[in-house]
């Protein structure tokens, strides 16, 4: 029997994210390889948010025609699904339970004494780029009794439905659309493969027009139940294979498997050759496979190995709390939902694919937080991104991103001009971080002149070689206009100078080391001016504000990740963290806002003041927990709020400190930087 749902429920002596079908979640676990696009199955058994057609910013919200029907030898049939789209069939389970631990999901349903479980996964395998970039998903269905399992899937190839046709090829059904143009981003093919006992190659999932018109049923809401009625009568439904020419003809296929104790396995693969207008690139998987059938065959032949090798839990320290291990694993979900990897091996991550679709955004813990799993397990992708970012420099300035849905059109920032003051030091730190973890001396040598160039620009963006803000949103805190010296940018600058200093030592470049040391002396003096005896003030300048600003800890996060000298004396860092723990943590029952007054009240002069950034809470919590274990409570509160609101696999940029909800109406979805919680793994 199922346990009662809590935010965390014990399953197999582990603590993991569980939802019932009654909960509302924004997304399911994204399933798909790095740079391939993804599908999702949610807690109601629906396929949603499909982005396999290079449409990461414009997902197919719901796929009609995907169903899993359980027909036990003894017992009542039921779909692993809620809110069935049929006019007369109502074979729903008594209950569904959804468990997610990226890159796996499990959907369990029961009806009477029959229990059915479907497990889906993406082969996201550390240190194995070939298998981690498969455009495919594996499914495994198990029952507690003998019976049959029927799976249906529609042909969604081609933007225009005219021309779709399903082809049967041995153990595969191939979904094609010969009428799709080369400029159609949905041109390509999809395959479903498994050892089925019965295959209905093609049927029309639309309600027949005469029934629809009679009942005033709109096409998109309901599906025909004819094929399912035949199946439930133990009859073999008839196929009707033809090239679709009408809008009330949506071709789908049905595969029936016999279950007698061995798991039912099937693979869904895709191979897209069409190009999106704003994303005119091929896919990395084109280098390894020639079509969707090849992908499916490779996956199916290696199913058990791919399943056993996928996932991250074995790389996450066991001494961490179980909830935190689960939070870390699930926060890598952006590898499937946000990544692009073109046929040339160029890699990047969307900041927010739907609402802020910039690729490779840096500064304010964006790419630098989101790429931690990449750095650990796929460093060749990190190198690709850093090379592209270095190539975008103009007159010493490092831009905010690589482009809007693009790897080739860099922009200076969402509020630029003026140019931002945190991108250059972030770039320097990213280069040194790559070297620190890979010891790739040749790449450091290649990028070293660019690091020097970036710091020269940064030193010129203020007085006495220390950058100052211009009051026009010229950092990653772009909705919080600040003028003057601020603790976030200055601490980040100090960390970047330390990184360049260490790089100069690698190359025995005494002249650069001396120059950087002089800049460090000035920057540290300026930073110390912000210390008020308890914490570092947010800034000196406009607007006049005082309180605990979590941005002051970003430079220290970098310093500790890279084992650099601290941005300030340890007693000052520890004191600042204790004040944040005491005041900021208790200001909201939901999360830990960015800026809180010393009276414990959230400062609401800006959306980025009264909101929390989960990525900033996670990174601050990491450096804080090394000094005081009470910081685990801060991180858990932030994570629990995400779980409670169904945001685990679509985490926002900001959480409203007063309400605990994502900022609306267009919160920044699938936010790149929240993988900063991987700080607990990286060192």
N, C-alpha and C positions, 0 to 999 in steps of 0.2 A: 504494500500500500504506500501511497505517497505521504510524505511528511507535510505538515502545514508550512506554507511559504513564509520565510523570513528574508531579510535582506541577504543573509548568508545562511545556508542550511547544510548540515553535515551529510555528505554523500561519500561512502567508501572512506570514511575517516579523514576526509579533506573538506576544506571550506572553499566553496566556489560560488560563482554567480548563478542563481537559479530564478526563473520566472515561471509563473503559471500562465495559462492562456487568458486569465482575467486581467493580467497586468498590461499596461500600455508601455511599449518600448519604441524608441525612435528608430532603431535599426537592429538587425540580427548580426550575428558574427559574419563579417565579410569573407567570402570564399573565392579564392583566385590567386594566382601566382603574382610575384612582384612584377609590376608593370604590365599586367595583362587585363586589368579591369576585374570586376567581381560580380558575384550574385550574393543574395542573402536569403535565408529561410528564417522567418520570424517565429515567435512563440505561438502563433495561430496556424502554423503550417503553410503560410503563404510565401511564394517567391517574390521578393521585392527588391527595389533599388539596384537594378541590373545596369552595369556600366561596362560590359564586355566589348562594346562597339566604339571604343575611344570616346565615350560620352560621359566622362567622369563628372563633369559639371551639369549634366542633363540626364539623370538616371531614369530608366524605365521604372516607374514607381510600383507597378504591380504586373506580374506576368499571369495572364489567364491560361488555364489549361494545364497547370502543374498540379498533380494530385498523387497521393499515395493511398491506396485502398488495401485494407487488411481483410482477407476472407478466411477466417479460421475454419478448419474442418468441423469443429464443434463450437458453436457460439455465434453471436450476431456480428455481421460485418461492420466495419467502421473505417472512415477516412482519418488519417492523421492530420486533422484540419478542423478548424472552427469556421463558422459563417460560410457554409457551403453555398456555391453559386448555382444550385440546381433548383428547378421549379418543383419537383416532386420528391427528390431524394433527401433524406435527412439522417443519414448514417453518421452521426457525430460521436466522438468518444465521450466518455463520462468526464474525462479530464486530460489535459495536456500539461506536461512539465518540460521546460526548456532550460538546458544547461549550456553555458558558453565558456570555453576556455580556448581563446584563439591559439591556433587556427582550427579548432574543432568546435562543433556544436552537437548536441544530442537532444532529440525531441522524442519524448516518451508519452504514449497514450494508452489508456486502458478502457475496456468495455466489458463489464461482467468480470469473468475470470481471465480474460485474455489481455495480455500486456504486449505491446509492440514498441520497438525502439528503432529510430533511424539515426545514424551517426554520419555526419558529413565532415569533410576536412579538405584543406588545401595542403599540398606538400611544401610547406615552408620549413626548409631543412637548413639549419645553421651550417655554414661553410660549404654549401652545395648550391651554387648559383644555377646550374643547369636544371635541377629538379625544382628549385624554388621559383622558377619562372615558367612553369607549365600552365598553359591556359586551360585549366581543367579543375574539376572537383570530383572527389570520390565519395560515394555513399555506400553505407552498409546497413541493412535492415535485419533485425532479429526479432523472433517471437518466443513466447513461452509455451507454444503449442505448435502443432503442425497446421499447415494451411497454405494459402496462396497470397502473393503480394503483387499488386498491379500498380504500375507507375505510368503516368502520362506526362507528355511534354509537348508544347506547341512549337511550330515553326515560326520563329521571330526574325528570320533573316530578311534583310531588305527593308528600307523605309516605306516603300510602296508595297502593300500586300500582294499586288498582282504579280503572278509568276512563281509563287512559292510551291514547292513540291517536296514530298518526303520519299527518299529512296532507301530500300532495304539492301544492306550489304553484309551478308553473313550474320554476325552477331551485333551488327550496328544498324541504327537508323540515321541516315544522313539528311539533315535539313538544309535545303538549298533554295536559292532564288536566282535562276538564270537571267531574269529580267533586270536585276539590280545593276545600276551604272557604276563605273569606276569611281565617280565622285560621291557615291552614296557611302556614308560612314558605316552603314550596316551591311555592306557587301562582304560576303564571306561564307562560312558554313559552320554549323553546329552539329555535333554528333552525340547520341546517347548509345552506350554500349553495355551489354551484359548478356549472360547466358540465360535468355528467357525461354520458357517452354512454349509460349504463344506470343505472336507479335501482330498487332493491328497496325499495319504500315501507315495508313492515313485514314483519318475520319474528320468530319467537320465538327468542331466544338461549339459552333454557333447554334443558337436556337433556330429552328426552321422558321422562315419568314411568315408562313401562314399562322403558326402558333404565336409568334411575337406580335404580329399585327392584331390578332384576336385578343390577346391578353395585355396589349399595350406594354410589352416588355422591351426595354432597350437592349441592344446587342451587347454592350460592354458589361452589363450587370450580371447577366445570367449566361449559363452554358447549357448546351444540350445534354440531357441525361440518357439518351438512347443507348450509347455504347456501354454505359455502366449498368443499365438495366439488363442488357443481354448478358453481361459478365456475371451479374448476380444470379441470373437464372442458370448459370453453368453452361451458357452457350458461348460459342466463339463469335465475337462481333465481326461483321464484314468490313473489309477494307474498301476504300473508294479512292484509288490513286489517280490523281490528275493534277495538272498545273492550274493553280487557282486563277480565276478570272473575275470573280465577283467579290464585293466587299462583305457579303454575308457568308463568306466561306473561309474559315480560319483552320488551316490544316494542323492536326495534332497526331501524335502516335501513342500507342498503348503497348506496354510490355508487361507480360504476366510471368511471374517466377514462382516456382514451387519451393516452399520452405519445409524442410524436414530435419532441421537441426543445424545445418550449415548456413552461415550468414549469406543473405542475398546481396551481391555486390554489383554496383553499376557505376559508370563513369559518364559525366557530362563534360564535353570538351568543346572548344571553339577555336576558330582560326579566321581572323578578320583581316581583310586586305583593303577595304575601303578607307578613305581618309576624311577626317573632320576638317572643315574649313579653317578653324583656329588651331588645329592640331594635325598638321599635314605630315605626320611621321609614320613609319612602319613600326613593327614591334620586334623586340629582341628575339622572341620565340620563332620568328621567321628564319633565323639563322640555324635553328636546330631541327625544325620539322617542316614538312612540305604541305601538310593539310591537317584538318581536325581528326581524320581517321588515324593518322600516324600518332598523334598526341594521345588519343584514346587507347590505342593498342599498347603504347609504351606504358601508360598509367596502369592499365588493367593488368598487364604482365608483371608489373612491379608493385601492385597494390599493397600487399602486406608490408613490404620494405618501406615504401613511402609513408605508410601510416605510422609505423613504429619509429621512424627517424624524425618525424615532424614534431614541431613544438619546441618550447623554450624552458619548460619547468625544470628540466634537469640541469640547466645552466644558471638557475636562480638559487642563491644560497639557501640551504635548508634551514639555517638558524633564524631566518626571517619569519615573522608571523605568517600563518597560512593565508590570511586575507591579503597581506601585502604581496606575497608571491603571486597570488591570483591576479591582483591589480596590475602587477608588472607584466605578466604574460598577456593579459587582455589589452593593455595599453600599447602593444605592438601592432594592433589591428590595422593601423594606417599603412603597413607594408602592402596590404591588399587593396585598401580603399583609396589611397592617395598617391601611389607611386606611378611614375612613368619611366620606361626604359626602352629607348628606340633601337632600331636595327643596327645603329652604329655603336651601341653600348653607352649612349649618353643617358645619365640618370638624374632624376630629381623627384621632389616630393611637393605636392600641392600644399599650400598654406591652409586652404579651406576650399575643397573642389567645387562646391556649389555657390557659396556666397562671397568668397574672396579668392578666385581661382588663379592666384599667382604661383608660379613654380619656383621653388628654391628660395623662399623668403628667409632672409637672415636677420639677426638682431632680435632682442627681447625674448630669447629662448624659443625661437621658431625652429628653423632647420637644426640649429645646434642641439635642441632638445629632442626633436623628432628623429634625428639620424643616429641616436645612440645604438640601437640594435643593428643598424647598417654598419657602423664603425666596428662593432664587435664581430659580426658574422659575415659581412659582405664588404670588406674594405675596398675592393676594387671599384665598387659603386661610389663609395665616398670620394675616392680619388677622381673619378670621372666628373662628379659634381664640382669639386674644388677647382679642377682644371678649367671648367667652363666659367665658373665665377671669376677666376683670375683673368680670363680672357675678356671679361666685360669691363674691366677697369678703364676709366677715362680720366686722364690728367690726375691720377692718384686717387680718384674716388671709386669706391666699391659700391655698386648699386644695391638696391633693396631686394631684387629678385631677378630671375632670368626672363620673365615675361608672363603676360596674361594668356593662359593656356599655351604657353610657348617656351621653347628653350632658346629662342633667338632674338627676343625683343625686351632686353632688360629695362626696368623702370627704377627711378630714383627713390620711390616711396609713395605710399598712399596719400601723404600730405605734402609731398615735395612739389615745387621748391619751397624752402631751401633744402639742400641735401641733408640727409640724416647724419647724426653725429655718432651713431653706434654701429653702423655697418662696417666701417673700416677696422675698428678694434676686434669686432667679432670675426671678420675674415682672417685676421692674423692669428687669432686663437684657434680657429678651425684648422688652419694649416699646421700649426704646431701640434694640435691634438692628434691629427692624422699621423704625423711623424712620431709622436710619443708612443702611439699604440702599434705602429707598424715598423718603425725604424727604417722607413724608406728614405734613405739619405739622398738618393738621386732626385726624388720629388721635392724634398725640402730645398735642395740646391736650386732646382728649377724655379721654385716659388719665392725663394729668399729675397731676390730683388723687389718683387711685388710687395712683400711684407714691409720692407723698408720704405717703399714708395707710399704705401697705405698709411704708415705712421707719420711720415712727413706731412701728408695732407691733414691728418688728424691734429697734429701739433700746431698747424696753422689756423685751426678753427676756433681760436679763443685767444686769451691773453696769456703771456708767459709760457706758451707751449702747452697749455691745458685747455681742452675744448670746453666751450660754453654754448648753451642752447639759446636760440634766437626768438623763442616765444611763439613759434608757428608750428608746433607739433613735429619737431625735427628729430624724433627718436621713435622707437617702437611703441612708446606710450603716446601714440599719435593723437589720441582724443583728449590728451591732458596737456595743454599748451603751457610750457614752462620757459621762463627766460632767466638765464644766469647759470651759475654753477650748480650741478645737481649730483646727488650721491650715486645714482644709478650709472650715469655715463662715466663719471670720474673713477668709480671702482672698476668698471669694465676696462677703462683705458689703462689703469695701473696693471691689471692682469695681462693685458696685451703687450705692454712694455716689458713685463717680466718674461713673457713668451719670446719676444724678439731678442731680448738680452740672452736668453738661453740658446737661441738659434745662432746668435753671433758667436757664442762660445764654441759651438759645434764646429764653426768654420774658422776659428781663431781670428775673427775679425775684430781686433782690438779697437779700431777707430769707431766702428758702429756701436760696440759695447759701451764705449765711453760716452758717446752721444746719447744713447738710450739711458744710461745711468743718470745723466744730467736731467733728462726729461722726467725720469722717475722721481728724482728728488723734489722737483717742482710739483708734480702731481700728488705725491704723498703729502706735501705741506698743505696743498689746497684741500685734500680730502680730510685731513685732520681738523681743518677749520670748521668743518661741518659737524664735528663731534661735540655734543653738548654735555658730556659727562655721563650720559646713559645710553645714547644711541646716536647714529648719524642722522642729522636732519635731512628731510627730503631734498631741499635745495635752498639756496640763498638767492633771492630775486623774486620775480613775480610768477604767480600770485603769492601773497603772503599766507603760508600754510605751515603748520607744525604738526607732527605726529609720527607714527611708526610707518615707514614706507618700506614694503618688502623689496622694492627695487634696489635698495642699498646692498642686498646680499648677492646680486648676480655676479659681480666681480669676484667675490669670495668663492662662489660655487665653481667658477672657472679655475681659480687658484688651487682649489682642493682636488678637482678632477685631474688637473695636470701636475699636481705636486710642485707647484710654484710657491715662492714666498708669499705669505699672507698679504692682503691688501692693506692691513693695518695690524696693530698689536693685538695679540690674542685676547687680552682682557677686554678690549673695546669691542671686538667681534662677539665675544661671549656675552658681554653685557647687552649689546644690541639684540642678540637672539633671545635673551631672557625677557627683555621688555616686549619683544614681539610675541613670545609665548604667553606672557601674562596678559597683555592688552589686546593684541590683534586676534588671537585665537578665541577669546571669550566675547568678542564684539558681535558675533553672529552665531545663531544656533545651526546654521547651514554650512558655512564655509569660513575662510579666513580672508577678508578683504585686503586689497592692496594698500589702503591708506586709512589709518584709524587714529583718532585723536588720543591724547594721553588720558582723557576722561573715559576712554573705552567706547566712545561713540564713533560710528562710521562717518567719515567725511564724504559728503555727497556733492561736492562742487563739480565733479566730473564722473562720467560713467566708468572710467578706468580707475577712479578712486574708490567708489563704493562697491565695485565688483571685485571678485577674486579671479585670479588667473590660476586654474589648476596647475599649470606647468610651473608657475612661480611658487606656489605652495609646495609642490612636490620637491622642487630643487632646494628651496629653503629648508624644508623638512629634513632633507638628507643631511645637509651640513649641520642642522640643529640637532638631529638625533645622535650624532657622534659625540655631542656634548651633554645632551639631556634626553633620555629615552621618552620623556613626556611628549616629544615632538611626534612620536608615532600616533598619538591621539589626534594631532592636527591633521596628519595625512589621512588617517582613517575617517575622520569627519568629512573631509573633502571627497574621498572615494565613496563613502556611504551615500552621500548626497547624489553623486552621479548614478550609482546603482539604483537608488530609490526612484529616481526620475527616468529610468530607462535609457540612460545616456552612455552606457558602457562602451558601445561600439560606434558611437557618434558623439564624441565628447566635444563640448563647445570651447570657444576661446575664453568666454567670460561667464561667471555666475553672479547674479544679482545678490549682493550681501544681505539685502533686506528680505527677499522672498525665497532665495535658494534656487530660483529658476534661471535658465539661460537667458541672456539678454535678447529681447525680441524687438522688432518682428523678424529680423534677419540675423540671428546669432551666427557667428562664424562656425560652421559645421566641421566635423571630423578634424579637429584642430591639430595641426602638425606638431606642436611643441609639447603636448601632454605626455609624450614618451620620456620626458625628463625624469619620470619616476624610475627609469632604468639607471639612474645614478647609483642606486643600491647594488647594481650588478657590475657596473663598469670599473669599479676599483674596490 
